[in-house]
Amino acid sequence: MYRLHGVYDWGSLVVHMALEEIGAEFEFVQLDPSQGDLARPSYLALNPFGLVPVLETPEGPMFETTAILLYLADRHGALAPAPDARDRGAFLVWLAVLCQQLHPMVLQVIHPERLLGPEGQRAVADATYRRLQDICAQLEARAQQGDWWLSAQRPSIVTLYMAMLLRWAQALPAYRAHILPLADYPALQAIVAALERRAPIARVLAREGLSAAMANPLSAPLYEGA
């Protein structure tokens, strides 16, 4: 049995979805950052950086989203090409694009003040949003090539990770002008819409309180900014 330490609609969301998709037995340990849960010695013993997610596994605790996702996929033989599959290399490349490019860009659009402070945040947000659009265009082009792991056919850790990030890019930007228009990327939109119709994903969205106020919390979430 796994124990997933996380915060609803934070980075633990994609691991939560992956665990539900593979049918693993797990417990979700909900943390409250406002109460200092991420800075407690007991939590820092699991993740010295004080971030989420953390997954407690039979081999010990793991942190870093991509590492956890690859561990689950390979351990359970699901949600990824096998290590010896011909498309494993391409799959790893695009998983890295999500981790190293899309994820940081989305967070920077949401929190542009973190880079240069309040005075420079609009310029940061504008520049980052242009880069975010470029990355999504590249993902759209790749999705049109028909790889199963970047398609609406069946889920993978790439599509689960992407769905979480695209949700945030629509719901949480600091400025309304930077809400990502997912309809501009029809292949990506189809992937995210297909995921949110799956029973395992619907269970996670309900558990995290994301489906109560909106019908499509991944593909068309309500904007939560000012």
N, C-alpha and C positions, 0 to 999 in steps of 0.2 A: 504493500500500500504506500502511496505517495502522500506527502503533505505539501501543499502549495501555499506559500505565504505571499499575500498580495493585497492590493487595494482595488476596489471596484473601478473599472474603466481606466486603470493605469496599465503599465507594461505587463502585468500579470495576466491581462485579458487573453492574450494570444496563447499562453500556456494553458490557461483554463479551457479554452476551446479545443486545443490539441488533446488534452487529457480526456475530455468528453468524447471527442471523435474516435479515439482509439479504444474507448470503452474501459479505461483503466480505473481501478479503485483508488480514490483519492479523497483527502480531506482538504477543504479550503480554510486556511487560517486568515481571517480578515484583520488587517492592520489599520490603525488610525494614526496617520502622520501628525495630526493636530494634537494628539496626546503624547507625542514623542516616541511612538512605538518603533520607528526606524532607527532611533538612536539608543535604544536600550542595549545594555551589554549582551543580553541573551540573543538579541537579533544580530548584533554586530559579530557575534561568534559564528553566525551562519553566513553573513555577507559583510565583510569588513568595510565595504563602501556605503552601507546603509541604504541600499536601493532595493526595489522590487523588480522582478520576482526572485524568490528563492524556492527551489524544489528540493525537499528532502527525499532522497532515494535510498534504495538498499545499499548503495555504495557510498553514501554520505551526501551532505548538502551540496547543491549546485546553484550558482548564480550566473548571470549573463544570459539574456534571452535566447540568443542564437545557439549557444552551447546546450541549453536545456532542450530546445526544440530538436536539434540534431540527435541528442541522446535519446529522446523519446521515440523519434522516428526510426532510428536504427535498432533500438532495443525491442521495439514492437513490430518492426517490419511493415510500417505503414506511414503514409503521408510524405513519402520521399522516394526517389529512385534508390534501389539497392546500391551499396557501395561499389559493386562491380558492374553496374548498369552503364550502358554507353552514354546516356544523357546525364550521368551523375555530375560531370564537370560543369556543364552548362547550368544545371540546377544550383550548384554551389556558388557559381558566379552571381546569379541573380539573387540568391539568398544574401550574399554579401552586399549587393547593391542596396537591398532593403535596409540592412543593418548599418552600413557605413555611409549611405547617401540619403535615402528617403527618410529614415527615422530621424537623423539629426536635423534635416531641413524642416520636417513637420514640427518638431519641437521648437525650432527657432522662429517659425511663423507664429506659434502659440505664445512663446515667451521671448520676443525680440529684445526686451530690456536687459536680458542676461548678458548680452555681448558688450554693449557700449553704454548701458544705463538708459534711463528714461529719455535723455536728450537726443540720443541717436537711434531710438528704437524704430521710428517710422522708416528711416532709410534702410535699416537692417531688414525690416519686414518686407519692404518693397523688393530689395535685391534677392532675398531668400525666396520669396514667392515666385519670382521669375525662374530661379533655379529649380524650385519644386515642380513647376510646370514642365520644364525640360526633362526632368527625371520621369515624370508620369508619361510624357510622350514616348520616351524610350521603352518604358514598361508596356505601353499600349502596343507599340510596334512588335515587341517580343511576344506578347500575348496572341497576336494575330498569326504567329507561326505554328500554333497548334500543339505545343508541348502540354502533356496532360497535367503537369505540375504547375502550369500557369494558364489555366483554362477553367471554364465553368463545368467541365465534365465531372471532376471529383476533386475533393479538397487535398491540399498539401500544406506543409508548414510554410511554404512561400505564399500561398494564397491566404492562409489564415493571418499571417503576419501583415501582409499587404492590406487586408480588410480592416484590421485594427488601425493602421496608420491612416488609411483613407477616411475612416470614420472621424478621426481626430482632425484631419485636414479640412473637413466640412463643418464640424461642430464647434471647434475650439480656437480658430485663429483670433489673434488680438484685434484685428480689423476686419470689418465685414467685406471690404474690398478684396480680401485674401481668402475668402471661402472658396475651396476648390470646386469648380463645376464638374462633377463626376460625369455628367452627360457628354462632356467633350471627349471622354475616353470610353467609348462604347464597349470595348472588350473588357476593360477593367470593371466597368459598371455591371456587366453581365456576370462576371465572376463573383463580385460582392453580393449581388442580388441572389445568385444561386446559393451561396453559403448561408445567407440569412434565412432561406427557406428550409434548410436542413434541420431535422429534429434535434440533434445534439447541440447545434449552435443556438437554436431557439431556446433550449434549456439554459444555456449559459447566459444569454442575453436577459432572460427573465430573472435568473438568480442574481445577476448584477444590477437589476433594476433599470435596464436600458430599453426594454420593450413596453413598459407600462405607459409611457407618455407619447410614444411614436410607433408607427406601424413598421417603419424600415430604419432601425437604428444604425445599421451599417451603410446601406446604400443611399439613404436620404435622411440623415439625422437632423434634428432641430438645431439651429445655431444657438449656442449657449453663451455667446459673448454679449457685450453691451450694445 
